[in-house]
Amino acid sequence: MTNSSLTSLSWCPASIAVRDSFGQMSVTPALFEDETSILPLITQADLHLDCIYLPLENLLVRHFHLPLKHTRFLDASMLAQELADSAGIEPDDWWLTWHANSHEDGVSGIVFGLSKSQKHTIQQDPTWQLAPFILVDGWQRLNHWRPEQETESVAIIDADGEGLFLGFYQQGTWLGMRRLNLDMHDTQACEQIYHEVILSLQAMGFDAAQHNIIGRISSALKSTEPFLNNDQLQVEDYLEQRHITNLKLPLPRKNNPNTLNIRHGKWAANSTASIPRVWWRPITLTAITCMLWLSMTGIENYQLRQQLGSMNNEIIQAFHRGLPQQTVIIDAMAQLRQAANLGGANNSNSQQVTQQLNMISAAFKAHPWQMQELRINGNEVTISGKVNSLDTLNDISNALQKELGKKVKITDTDLNGNEVSFRMRWS
């Protein structure tokens, strides 16, 4: 996945910029519906936003420290109470998002507050509400330069053509962040703003004698003071606009320490919104295809079950006709095969067995006898049983010959009182 696979929006106080799914960027002035509007208008039709960068200066930003043993004990209610106690901030006015780290003496970090009125407006706007990622541009920009070693303490500056973000990072915790807007290519403006940069960093805990400054600055800012001349600063003669720099950031990802998503907890985007819109159509078509396939498979299975049930009924009827003295125990066809010594019979043999049984059944219906054995081996059929007289035996033989259309041979007889045991065979 590349940056061009997401549609992102960057909002600065004076303008908005959109990077579409093809990587094309467009910048327009921030227009509002009226004087009371909180969000700028988005003129692009049918725009699906995957990521929104909010301006740092529009948010509440505070450092906090609490005597907790672990960050898992930290929640929004606790932070809201801390803000109310330390700064008199009304907790019900803000939706809070934070990053914290554990230390020996407690938990400290930085918290951002989005006004509840702005949050409500975003939720009511269908274009803004669909974005699964709503980010703080200053956080994302400064964390892009964050050192890999959390034990380091450094000041970080990330400049663009219209100003700079600054912050102080100490052993895994941000002690403050700020945005200053100015023309970063104007040497005179940089000279005027330099002292404010240093004072802001010092208020966060920065000490020029102990801590380095890393990040990106303009050549105009570099010329203001000698200690900015260090190898850890990336100096550029030309800096792109704030929007362009924001929209060129790496893709936001869930569970990434560099991604601080304002949409979290109860406000987290659902799974549908988190899927890039470019995938919606193929996913929908695939789902429809799967449903059609499952429906057709279900219909075919139902038809096969109906056919199987019908065939099973026919087999049971044939079973009763061929073996009237026995009952079906489990599987009629298997029982017939066992009775006929056809355990390995194929479909063709099964059909032949059924035909033979039907003809035997017709003869049995006209002249019943006591069935003892039925054996079918290929084209050869052997029957043994008992009747009450030789005349009845002859009648059975004649009836079978009539049904079969072939000669039936009586191979064995045994008179025992009023019963005649017999064996007959045909092929």
RAWOHU-V511105 format. One record per residue. RES is the residue in one letter. PHI is phi in radians with two decimals (999 if undefined). Layout:
BEGIN
<<RES PHI> <RES PHI>>
END
This chain:
BEGIN
<<M 999> <T -2.00> <N -1.02> <S -1.25> <S -1.48> <L -2.01> <T -1.75> <S -2.07> <L -2.24> <S -2.01> <W -2.02> <C -1.90> <P -0.94> <A -1.84> <S -2.75> <I -2.28> <A -2.37> <V -2.19> <R -1.92> <D -1.44> <S -1.20> <F -1.75> <G 1.51> <Q -1.40> <M -1.97> <S -2.40> <V -2.05> <T -2.36> <P -1.06> <A -1.39> <L -1.78> <F -2.06> <E -1.09> <D -2.73> <E -1.18> <T -1.61> <S -1.19> <I -1.75> <L -1.83> <P -1.25> <L -1.31> <I -1.91> <T -1.48> <Q -1.14> <A -1.39> <D 0.94> <L -1.52> <H -1.86> <L -1.59> <D -1.75> <C -2.64> <I -2.20> <Y -1.76> <L -1.56> <P -1.27> <L -0.98> <E -1.22> <N -1.55> <L -1.98> <L -1.30> <V -2.27> <R -2.49> <H -1.57> <F -2.46> <H -2.52> <L -2.28> <P -1.38> <L -1.93> <K -1.44> <H -2.69> <T -1.15> <R -1.20> <F -1.49> <L -1.56> <D -2.52> <A -1.13> <S -1.11> <M -1.16> <L -1.16> <A -1.06> <Q -1.17> <E -1.11> <L -1.14> <A -1.16> <D -1.28> <S -1.53> <A -2.30> <G 1.16> <I -1.44> <E -1.22> <P -1.12> <D -1.28> <D -1.58> <W -2.32> <W -1.73> <L -1.75> <T -2.36> <W -2.52> <H -2.32> <A -2.40> <N -2.47> <S -1.55> <H -2.31> <E -1.09> <D -1.73> <G 2.44> <V -2.07> <S -2.38> <G 3.08> <I -2.24> <V -2.18> <F -1.99> <G -2.07> <L -1.70> <S -1.05> <K -1.07> <S -1.15> <Q -1.22> <K -1.06> <H -1.10> <T -1.13> <I -1.08> <Q -1.17> <Q -1.49> <D -1.63> <P -1.10> <T -1.29> <W -1.24> <Q -1.14> <L -1.29> <A -1.16> <P -1.30> <F -2.06> <I -2.08> <L -2.07> <V -1.65> <D -1.09> <G -1.11> <W -1.07> <Q -1.11> <R -1.19> <L -1.23> <N -1.20> <H -1.10> <W -1.79> <R -1.07> <P -1.18> <E -1.19> <Q -1.46> <E -1.23> <T -1.38> <E -1.32> <S -2.17> <V -2.50> <A -1.57> <I -2.17> <I -2.17> <D -2.26> <A -1.73> <D -2.32> <G -1.15> <E -1.98> <G 2.71> <L -2.63> <F -1.77> <L -2.43> <G -2.84> <F -2.13> <Y -1.97> <Q -2.27> <Q 0.87> <G 1.51> <T -2.28> <W -1.50> <L -1.67> <G 2.96> <M -2.53> <R -2.71> <R -2.08> <L -2.14> <N -1.77> <L -2.92> <D -1.38> <M -1.30> <H -1.73> <D -1.69> <T -1.08> <Q -1.11> <A -1.12> <C -1.14> <E -1.13> <Q -1.27> <I -1.53> <Y -0.98> <H -1.14> <E -1.19> <V -1.05> <I -1.16> <L -1.10> <S -1.11> <L -1.14> <Q -1.12> <A -1.14> <M -1.48> <G 2.10> <F -1.31> <D -2.25> <A -1.05> <A -1.33> <Q -1.98> <H -2.01> <N -1.50> <I -2.04> <I -2.19> <G 2.19> <R -2.33> <I -2.38> <S -1.56> <S -1.10> <A -1.15> <L -1.26> <K -1.05> <S -1.29> <T -1.36> <E -2.53> <P -1.13> <F -1.26> <L -1.35> <N -1.48> <N -2.37> <D -1.23> <Q -1.53> <L -1.74> <Q -1.58> <V -1.84> <E -2.21> <D -1.25> <Y -2.28> <L -1.95> <E -1.34> <Q -1.05> <R -0.98> <H -1.02> <I -1.09> <T -1.11> <N -1.07> <L -1.31> <K -1.65> <L -1.12> <P -1.03> <L -1.01> <P -1.23> <R -2.39> <K -1.14> <N 1.06> <N -1.75> <P -1.06> <N -1.52> <T -1.91> <L -1.95> <N -1.60> <I -1.15> <R -1.48> <H -2.40> <G 1.04> <K -1.17> <W -1.69> <A -1.06> <A -1.17> <N -1.27> <S -1.10> <T -1.16> <A -1.20> <S -1.41> <I -1.53> <P -0.94> <R -1.07> <V -1.06> <W -1.64> <W -1.05> <R -1.09> <P -1.10> <I -1.16> <T -1.11> <L -1.09> <T -1.11> <A -1.12> <I -1.11> <T -1.06> <C -1.10> <M -1.14> <L -1.11> <W -1.10> <L -1.11> <S -1.13> <M -1.11> <T -1.09> <G -1.09> <I -1.11> <E -1.10> <N -1.10> <Y -1.09> <Q -1.10> <L -1.14> <R -1.13> <Q -1.12> <Q -1.12> <L -1.11> <G -1.09> <S -1.12> <M -1.13> <N -1.14> <N -1.10> <E -1.11> <I -1.13> <I -1.12> <Q -1.08> <A -1.13> <F -1.05> <H -1.16> <R -1.23> <G -1.48> <L -2.23> <P -1.19> <Q -1.55> <Q -1.98> <T -1.90> <V -1.32> <I -1.61> <I -2.23> <D -2.13> <A -1.03> <M -1.15> <A -1.13> <Q -1.16> <L -1.11> <R -1.08> <Q -1.14> <A -1.13> <A -1.68> <N 1.02> <L -2.21> <G -1.00> <G -1.83> <A -1.17> <N -1.63> <N -1.07> <S -1.14> <N -1.12> <S -1.09> <Q -1.15> <Q -1.15> <V -1.04> <T -1.06> <Q -1.12> <Q -1.07> <L -1.13> <N -1.08> <M -1.21> <I -1.11> <S -1.09> <A -1.12> <A -1.18> <F -1.13> <K -1.11> <A -1.39> <H -2.43> <P -1.09> <W -2.55> <Q -1.56> <M -1.38> <Q -1.96> <E -2.66> <L -2.32> <R -2.25> <I -2.11> <N -2.26> <G 1.19> <N -1.54> <E -1.65> <V -2.15> <T -2.19> <I -2.18> <S -2.27> <G -3.04> <K -2.37> <V -2.33> <N -1.62> <S -2.86> <L -1.21> <D -1.06> <T -1.11> <L -1.06> <N -1.14> <D -1.07> <I -1.13> <S -1.08> <N -1.15> <A -1.13> <L -1.14> <Q -1.09> <K -1.16> <E -1.23> <L -1.43> <G 1.30> <K -2.58> <K -1.31> <V -1.91> <K -1.84> <I -1.48> <T -1.69> <D -2.79> <T -2.39> <D -2.62> <L -1.51> <N -2.52> <G 1.17> <N -1.60> <E -2.04> <V -2.12> <S -1.47> <F -2.47> <R -2.47> <M -2.35> <R -2.58> <W -2.58> <S -2.59>>
END
